[in-house]
Amino acid sequence: MLNRLLLVLDEFDPSEIAIMEALHLAGEHGSAVLFVGIVPTLTVPPFEVPSISVLSTARRQSTAEATVRSRIERGVREASRLGLRSAFRLLDPPRSAKMVVAVAEEEGCDTIIIASDGRSALGRLIAGSLIPGLITHAPMPVIVCKANRDVVPAPVTRTPPTRDPAPVLTVVARGRPTRCGLTGVPA
């Protein structure tokens, strides 16, 4: 049984898939969800850069933070609408997998959920993905929700129970109810 899930959110689109999957699992298990926002640290290269570059980096940083905050707010609203307990935290830079694991342990989370856009190991290394570090350092299970290009994120709906008192959550993809696939977790 899952008591408390930690969901890592960033400014990239696959986070929407992870929100749906975390809410689905929380509904099935009666779990609380802790939404943890990760804002990237954007830096200006050490060599000489025109001032326009500095402004665009600051604007990009601001946009990324606003997107992360918006995703957290959406997740908390959806959890509330579904009758699920939730909380949120926004991690200050510098962020690291060890920091996320420390938050999970401090908050008593028994599972970490994170989204992946399906990049290769080299792509994750270059872009600085948290996933390898989480898998290496986390003492609890890590669920990686891989972005499926065919699944269009849509609101999670709660249908009234028939026989089973547990809430049934449905994800609508391309107009049909479906479940998002998880890497390493049976559907």
MIDOSE-1310 file (N, C-alpha, C; in nm, 2 decimals, decimal comma, always signed):
residues 187
mlnr	+0,08/-0,12/+0,00/+0,00/+0,00/+0,00/+0,09/+0,12/+0,00; +0,05/+0,22/-0,08/+0,12/+0,35/-0,09/+0,05/+0,45/+0,00; +0,13/+0,50/+0,10/+0,07/+0,60/+0,19/+0,09/+0,74/+0,14; +0,21/+0,77/+0,09/+0,24/+0,91/+0,05/+0,33/+0,90/-0,07
lllv	+0,29/+0,97/-0,18/+0,37/+0,97/-0,30/+0,44/+1,11/-0,31; +0,56/+1,11/-0,36/+0,63/+1,24/-0,39/+0,63/+1,24/-0,55; +0,58/+1,35/-0,60/+0,57/+1,37/-0,74/+0,67/+1,49/-0,78; +0,77/+1,46/-0,86/+0,86/+1,56/-0,90/+0,81/+1,63/-1,03
ldef	+0,80/+1,76/-1,03/+0,75/+1,83/-1,14/+0,85/+1,93/-1,19; +0,86/+1,95/-1,32/+0,94/+2,05/-1,38/+0,87/+2,12/-1,49; +0,93/+2,20/-1,57/+0,86/+2,28/-1,67/+0,83/+2,21/-1,80; +0,87/+2,09/-1,81/+0,86/+2,02/-1,94/+0,73/+1,94/-1,94
dpse	+0,67/+1,92/-2,06/+0,54/+1,86/-2,08/+0,52/+1,72/-2,02; +0,62/+1,64/-2,02/+0,59/+1,50/-1,96/+0,55/+1,51/-1,82; +0,57/+1,62/-1,75/+0,52/+1,63/-1,61/+0,37/+1,62/-1,61; +0,30/+1,65/-1,71/+0,15/+1,64/-1,71/+0,11/+1,49/-1,70
iaim	+0,19/+1,41/-1,77/+0,16/+1,26/-1,77/+0,18/+1,21/-1,62; +0,29/+1,26/-1,56/+0,32/+1,22/-1,43/+0,21/+1,26/-1,33; +0,16/+1,38/-1,35/+0,05/+1,43/-1,26/-0,07/+1,33/-1,27; -0,11/+1,30/-1,39/-0,22/+1,20/-1,41/-0,20/+1,07/-1,34
ealh	-0,07/+1,02/-1,36/-0,04/+0,88/-1,31/-0,04/+0,89/-1,15; +0,02/+1,00/-1,10/+0,03/+1,01/-0,95/-0,11/+1,02/-0,89; -0,20/+1,09/-0,96/-0,34/+1,11/-0,90/-0,41/+0,97/-0,92; -0,39/+0,90/-1,02/-0,45/+0,77/-1,04/-0,40/+0,67/-0,93
lage	-0,27/+0,67/-0,91/-0,22/+0,58/-0,80/-0,27/+0,62/-0,66; -0,27/+0,75/-0,64/-0,32/+0,80/-0,51/-0,46/+0,77/-0,49; -0,54/+0,78/-0,59/-0,69/+0,74/-0,58/-0,70/+0,59/-0,56; -0,63/+0,51/-0,62/-0,63/+0,36/-0,60/-0,59/+0,32/-0,46
hgsa	-0,49/+0,39/-0,40/-0,44/+0,35/-0,28/-0,48/+0,44/-0,16; -0,55/+0,54/-0,18/-0,59/+0,64/-0,08/-0,47/+0,71/-0,02; -0,37/+0,74/-0,11/-0,25/+0,80/-0,08/-0,26/+0,95/-0,08; -0,17/+1,02/+0,00/-0,15/+1,16/-0,01/-0,04/+1,18/-0,11
vlfv	-0,05/+1,30/-0,18/+0,05/+1,34/-0,28/+0,13/+1,46/-0,24; +0,26/+1,45/-0,24/+0,34/+1,57/-0,22/+0,40/+1,61/-0,36; +0,36/+1,73/-0,41/+0,40/+1,78/-0,53/+0,53/+1,86/-0,50; +0,64/+1,82/-0,57/+0,77/+1,89/-0,55/+0,81/+1,95/-0,68
givp	+0,82/+2,09/-0,68/+0,86/+2,16/-0,80/+1,01/+2,18/-0,81; +1,06/+2,15/-0,93/+1,20/+2,17/-0,96/+1,22/+2,28/-1,06; +1,28/+2,39/-1,03/+1,31/+2,49/-1,13/+1,45/+2,49/-1,17; +1,48/+2,48/-1,30/+1,62/+2,47/-1,35/+1,69/+2,60/-1,31
tltv	+1,82/+2,58/-1,29/+1,91/+2,69/-1,27/+1,98/+2,72/-1,40; +1,94/+2,84/-1,46/+2,00/+2,88/-1,59/+2,11/+2,98/-1,56; +2,22/+2,95/-1,62/+2,34/+3,04/-1,60/+2,38/+3,10/-1,74; +2,45/+3,21/-1,73/+2,51/+3,27/-1,85/+2,65/+3,22/-1,86
ppfe	+2,69/+3,18/-1,98/+2,82/+3,12/-2,00/+2,93/+3,22/-1,95; +3,04/+3,17/-1,90/+3,15/+3,26/-1,85/+3,22/+3,35/-1,95; +3,21/+3,32/-2,08/+3,27/+3,40/-2,18/+3,18/+3,52/-2,21; +3,23/+3,62/-2,28/+3,16/+3,74/-2,30/+3,03/+3,72/-2,38
vpsi	+2,92/+3,77/-2,33/+2,79/+3,74/-2,39/+2,72/+3,88/-2,41; +2,65/+3,90/-2,52/+2,58/+4,03/-2,53/+2,47/+4,04/-2,42; +2,44/+4,16/-2,37/+2,35/+4,18/-2,26/+2,21/+4,12/-2,30; +2,17/+4,11/-2,42/+2,04/+4,06/-2,46/+2,03/+3,91/-2,42
svls	+2,15/+3,84/-2,42/+2,15/+3,70/-2,37/+2,12/+3,69/-2,22; +2,17/+3,78/-2,15/+2,15/+3,78/-2,00/+2,00/+3,80/-1,98; +1,94/+3,90/-2,05/+1,80/+3,92/-2,03/+1,71/+3,80/-2,07; +1,75/+3,74/-2,18/+1,67/+3,62/-2,23/+1,68/+3,51/-2,13
tarr	+1,80/+3,49/-2,06/+1,82/+3,39/-1,96/+1,73/+3,42/-1,84; +1,73/+3,54/-1,80/+1,64/+3,58/-1,68/+1,49/+3,56/-1,72; +1,46/+3,59/-1,84/+1,32/+3,57/-1,88/+1,28/+3,43/-1,89; +1,37/+3,35/-1,94/+1,35/+3,20/-1,95/+1,34/+3,14/-1,81
qsta	+1,43/+3,19/-1,71/+1,42/+3,14/-1,58/+1,28/+3,17/-1,51; +1,24/+3,29/-1,54/+1,11/+3,34/-1,48/+1,00/+3,26/-1,54; +1,00/+3,23/-1,67/+0,90/+3,15/-1,74/+0,90/+3,01/-1,69; +1,01/+2,95/-1,67/+1,02/+2,81/-1,62/+0,96/+2,81/-1,48
eatv	+0,99/+2,90/-1,39/+0,94/+2,90/-1,26/+0,79/+2,92/-1,26; +0,74/+3,00/-1,34/+0,59/+3,02/-1,35/+0,52/+2,89/-1,40; +0,58/+2,82/-1,49/+0,53/+2,70/-1,54/+0,52/+2,59/-1,43; +0,63/+2,58/-1,36/+0,64/+2,48/-1,25/+0,53/+2,51/-1,15
rsri	+0,52/+2,64/-1,11/+0,42/+2,68/-1,01/+0,28/+2,65/-1,06; +0,25/+2,68/-1,19/+0,12/+2,65/-1,25/+0,09/+2,50/-1,24; +0,19/+2,42/-1,27/+0,17/+2,27/-1,27/+0,14/+2,22/-1,13; +0,21/+2,28/-1,03/+0,19/+2,24/-0,89/+0,04/+2,28/-0,85
ergv	+0,00/+2,40/-0,88/-0,13/+2,45/-0,85/-0,24/+2,36/-0,92; -0,22/+2,33/-1,04/-0,31/+2,24/-1,11/-0,32/+2,10/-1,04; -0,21/+2,05/-1,01/-0,20/+1,92/-0,94/-0,27/+1,92/-0,80; -0,25/+2,03/-0,73/-0,32/+2,04/-0,60/-0,47/+2,06/-0,61
reas	-0,51/+2,14/-0,71/-0,65/+2,15/-0,74/-0,72/+2,02/-0,78; -0,65/+1,95/-0,87/-0,71/+1,82/-0,91/-0,72/+1,72/-0,80; -0,61/+1,72/-0,71/-0,61/+1,63/-0,60/-0,73/+1,67/-0,50; -0,75/+1,79/-0,48/-0,86/+1,84/-0,40/-0,99/+1,80/-0,45
rlgl	-1,01/+1,82/-0,59/-1,13/+1,79/-0,65/-1,16/+1,64/-0,64; -1,06/+1,56/-0,64/-1,08/+1,41/-0,63/-1,09/+1,36/-0,48; -1,08/+1,46/-0,39/-1,08/+1,42/-0,25/-0,95/+1,36/-0,19; -0,84/+1,39/-0,26/-0,71/+1,34/-0,21/-0,64/+1,44/-0,13
rsaf	-0,56/+1,39/-0,03/-0,48/+1,49/+0,04/-0,35/+1,52/-0,04; -0,31/+1,65/-0,03/-0,19/+1,69/-0,10/-0,12/+1,80/-0,03; +0,00/+1,82/-0,07/+0,08/+1,93/-0,02/+0,18/+1,96/-0,13; +0,26/+2,07/-0,12/+0,36/+2,10/-0,22/+0,48/+2,17/-0,16
rlld	+0,59/+2,16/-0,24/+0,71/+2,23/-0,20/+0,78/+2,27/-0,33; +0,84/+2,38/-0,33/+0,92/+2,43/-0,44/+1,07/+2,43/-0,40; +1,15/+2,34/-0,46/+1,29/+2,33/-0,42/+1,38/+2,45/-0,48; +1,46/+2,51/-0,39/+1,55/+2,61/-0,44/+1,67/+2,55/-0,51
pprs	+1,72/+2,62/-0,61/+1,85/+2,58/-0,67/+1,96/+2,59/-0,57; +2,06/+2,51/-0,57/+2,08/+2,41/-0,67/+2,00/+2,28/-0,64; +1,95/+2,22/-0,74/+1,87/+2,10/-0,72/+1,95/+1,98/-0,75; +1,92/+1,87/-0,68/+1,99/+1,75/-0,71/+1,90/+1,63/-0,67
akmv	+1,94/+1,51/-0,72/+1,86/+1,39/-0,68/+1,87/+1,37/-0,53; +1,99/+1,39/-0,47/+2,00/+1,37/-0,33/+1,91/+1,47/-0,25; +1,89/+1,59/-0,30/+1,80/+1,68/-0,23/+1,65/+1,63/-0,24; +1,61/+1,57/-0,36/+1,48/+1,52/-0,37/+1,46/+1,40/-0,28
vava	+1,56/+1,31/-0,27/+1,55/+1,20/-0,18/+1,54/+1,24/-0,04; +1,62/+1,34/+0,00/+1,61/+1,39/+0,14/+1,47/+1,45/+0,17; +1,41/+1,51/+0,08/+1,27/+1,56/+0,10/+1,18/+1,44/+0,11; +1,19/+1,34/+0,03/+1,11/+1,22/+0,04/+1,12/+1,15/+0,17
eeeg	+1,24/+1,14/+0,22/+1,26/+1,08/+0,35/+1,21/+1,17/+0,46; +1,23/+1,30/+0,46/+1,19/+1,39/+0,56/+1,03/+1,39/+0,57; +0,97/+1,38/+0,45/+0,82/+1,39/+0,45/+0,75/+1,25/+0,46; +0,84/+1,15/+0,48/+0,78/+1,01/+0,49/+0,72/+0,95/+0,37
cdti	+0,77/+0,99/+0,25/+0,71/+0,94/+0,13/+0,77/+0,80/+0,10; +0,68/+0,71/+0,05/+0,73/+0,57/+0,02/+0,75/+0,54/-0,12; +0,72/+0,64/-0,21/+0,74/+0,62/-0,36/+0,77/+0,76/-0,42; +0,86/+0,76/-0,51/+0,89/+0,89/-0,59/+0,84/+0,86/-0,73
iias	+0,77/+0,96/-0,79/+0,72/+0,95/-0,93/+0,78/+1,07/-1,00; +0,84/+1,04/-1,12/+0,90/+1,15/-1,20/+0,87/+1,12/-1,35; +0,86/+1,22/-1,43/+0,84/+1,20/-1,57/+0,97/+1,20/-1,65; +0,97/+1,13/-1,76/+1,08/+1,12/-1,86/+1,03/+1,15/-2,00
dgrs	+1,11/+1,23/-2,07/+1,07/+1,26/-2,21/+1,13/+1,15/-2,31; +1,19/+1,05/-2,25/+1,23/+0,94/-2,34/+1,37/+0,96/-2,40; +1,45/+1,05/-2,35/+1,58/+1,08/-2,40/+1,67/+0,96/-2,37; +1,78/+0,95/-2,45/+1,88/+0,84/-2,43/+1,96/+0,87/-2,31
algr	+2,04/+0,78/-2,27/+2,13/+0,80/-2,15/+2,22/+0,92/-2,18; +2,28/+0,93/-2,30/+2,36/+1,04/-2,33/+2,29/+1,18/-2,32; +2,16/+1,18/-2,37/+2,08/+1,29/-2,37/+2,05/+1,34/-2,23; +2,02/+1,24/-2,14/+2,00/+1,27/-2,00/+2,12/+1,33/-1,93
liag	+2,24/+1,27/-1,97/+2,37/+1,32/-1,91/+2,39/+1,46/-1,95; +2,37/+1,49/-2,08/+2,40/+1,63/-2,13/+2,30/+1,73/-2,07; +2,17/+1,69/-2,06/+2,07/+1,78/-2,01/+2,06/+1,78/-1,86; +2,13/+1,69/-1,79/+2,13/+1,69/-1,65/+2,00/+1,64/-1,58
slip	+1,96/+1,52/-1,63/+1,84/+1,46/-1,57/+1,86/+1,41/-1,43; +1,75/+1,42/-1,35/+1,75/+1,37/-1,21/+1,73/+1,22/-1,20; +1,67/+1,16/-1,31/+1,63/+1,02/-1,30/+1,74/+0,93/-1,26; +1,86/+0,93/-1,33/+1,96/+0,83/-1,28/+2,00/+0,85/-1,14
glit	+2,01/+0,97/-1,09/+2,05/+1,00/-0,95/+1,94/+0,95/-0,85; +1,81/+0,97/-0,89/+1,70/+0,92/-0,81/+1,71/+0,77/-0,80; +1,72/+0,70/-0,91/+1,73/+0,56/-0,91/+1,84/+0,50/-0,83; +1,96/+0,57/-0,83/+2,08/+0,53/-0,76/+2,06/+0,56/-0,61
hapm	+2,01/+0,67/-0,57/+2,02/+0,71/-0,43/+1,89/+0,69/-0,35; +1,78/+0,67/-0,41/+1,65/+0,66/-0,34/+1,64/+0,52/-0,28; +1,61/+0,52/-0,14/+1,58/+0,39/-0,08/+1,44/+0,34/-0,10; +1,36/+0,42/-0,16/+1,22/+0,38/-0,19/+1,21/+0,36/-0,35
pviv	+1,10/+0,30/-0,39/+1,08/+0,28/-0,54/+1,07/+0,42/-0,61; +1,12/+0,42/-0,73/+1,11/+0,53/-0,82/+1,03/+0,49/-0,94; +0,91/+0,55/-0,97/+0,83/+0,52/-1,08/+0,86/+0,63/-1,19; +0,91/+0,59/-1,31/+0,94/+0,68/-1,42/+0,82/+0,67/-1,52
ckan	+0,75/+0,78/-1,54/+0,64/+0,79/-1,63/+0,70/+0,84/-1,76; +0,71/+0,75/-1,86/+0,77/+0,79/-1,99/+0,67/+0,86/-2,07; +0,71/+0,97/-2,14/+0,61/+1,04/-2,22/+0,58/+0,95/-2,34; +0,45/+0,94/-2,37/+0,40/+0,87/-2,48/+0,35/+0,97/-2,58
rdvv	+0,40/+0,97/-2,69/+0,36/+1,08/-2,79/+0,22/+1,06/-2,83; +0,16/+0,94/-2,82/+0,02/+0,92/-2,86/-0,08/+0,96/-2,75; -0,03/+0,98/-2,63/-0,13/+1,02/-2,52/-0,14/+1,17/-2,51; -0,25/+1,22/-2,52/-0,28/+1,36/-2,50/-0,32/+1,39/-2,36
papv	-0,25/+1,46/-2,28/-0,29/+1,49/-2,14/-0,43/+1,55/-2,14; -0,51/+1,49/-2,05/-0,65/+1,55/-2,03/-0,68/+1,54/-1,88; -0,78/+1,60/-1,84/-0,81/+1,60/-1,70/-0,84/+1,46/-1,65; -0,81/+1,43/-1,53/-0,84/+1,30/-1,46/-0,98/+1,31/-1,41
trtp	-1,07/+1,21/-1,43/-1,20/+1,22/-1,38/-1,23/+1,11/-1,28; -1,32/+1,14/-1,19/-1,35/+1,04/-1,09/-1,49/+0,99/-1,12; -1,51/+0,86/-1,13/-1,64/+0,80/-1,16/-1,69/+0,74/-1,03; -1,82/+0,75/-1,00/-1,88/+0,70/-0,88/-1,85/+0,55/-0,87
ptrd	-1,82/+0,50/-0,75/-1,79/+0,35/-0,74/-1,92/+0,27/-0,75; -1,91/+0,16/-0,81/-2,02/+0,07/-0,82/-2,02/-0,03/-0,70; -1,93/-0,13/-0,71/-1,91/-0,22/-0,60/-1,79/-0,19/-0,51; -1,69/-0,15/-0,58/-1,56/-0,12/-0,51/-1,56/+0,02/-0,45
papv	-1,54/+0,04/-0,32/-1,55/+0,17/-0,27/-1,43/+0,26/-0,31; -1,32/+0,20/-0,36/-1,21/+0,28/-0,41/-1,24/+0,36/-0,53; -1,20/+0,49/-0,54/-1,23/+0,57/-0,65/-1,17/+0,51/-0,78; -1,24/+0,53/-0,89/-1,19/+0,48/-1,02/-1,15/+0,61/-1,09
ltvv	-1,03/+0,61/-1,14/-0,98/+0,73/-1,21/-0,96/+0,69/-1,36; -1,00/+0,78/-1,44/-0,99/+0,76/-1,59/-0,91/+0,87/-1,65; -0,82/+0,83/-1,74/-0,74/+0,93/-1,82/-0,80/+0,92/-1,96; -0,83/+1,04/-2,02/-0,88/+1,04/-2,15/-0,77/+1,08/-2,25
argr	-0,74/+0,99/-2,34/-0,64/+1,01/-2,44/-0,70/+0,99/-2,58; -0,70/+1,09/-2,66/-0,76/+1,09/-2,79/-0,90/+1,05/-2,79; -0,97/+1,10/-2,69/-1,12/+1,08/-2,68/-1,16/+0,95/-2,62; -1,06/+0,86/-2,59/-1,09/+0,73/-2,53/-1,03/+0,71/-2,39
ptrc	-1,11/+0,65/-2,30/-1,05/+0,63/-2,17/-0,93/+0,53/-2,18; -0,83/+0,56/-2,11/-0,71/+0,47/-2,11/-0,63/+0,49/-1,99; -0,52/+0,41/-1,97/-0,43/+0,43/-1,86/-0,29/+0,46/-1,92; -0,22/+0,55/-1,86/-0,08/+0,57/-1,90/+0,01/+0,46/-1,87
gltg	+0,10/+0,42/-1,95/+0,19/+0,32/-1,92/+0,30/+0,36/-1,83; +0,35/+0,28/-1,74/+0,46/+0,31/-1,65/+0,57/+0,21/-1,68; +0,69/+0,27/-1,67/+0,81/+0,18/-1,69/+0,83/+0,10/-1,57; +0,83/-0,03/-1,58/+0,86/-0,12/-1,47/+0,74/-0,14/-1,37
vpa	+0,62/-0,09/-1,41/+0,50/-0,11/-1,32/+0,39/-0,17/-1,41; +0,34/-0,29/-1,37/+0,23/-0,35/-1,45/+0,11/-0,25/-1,46; +0,04/-0,25/-1,57/-0,07/-0,16/-1,59/-0,20/-0,22/-1,54
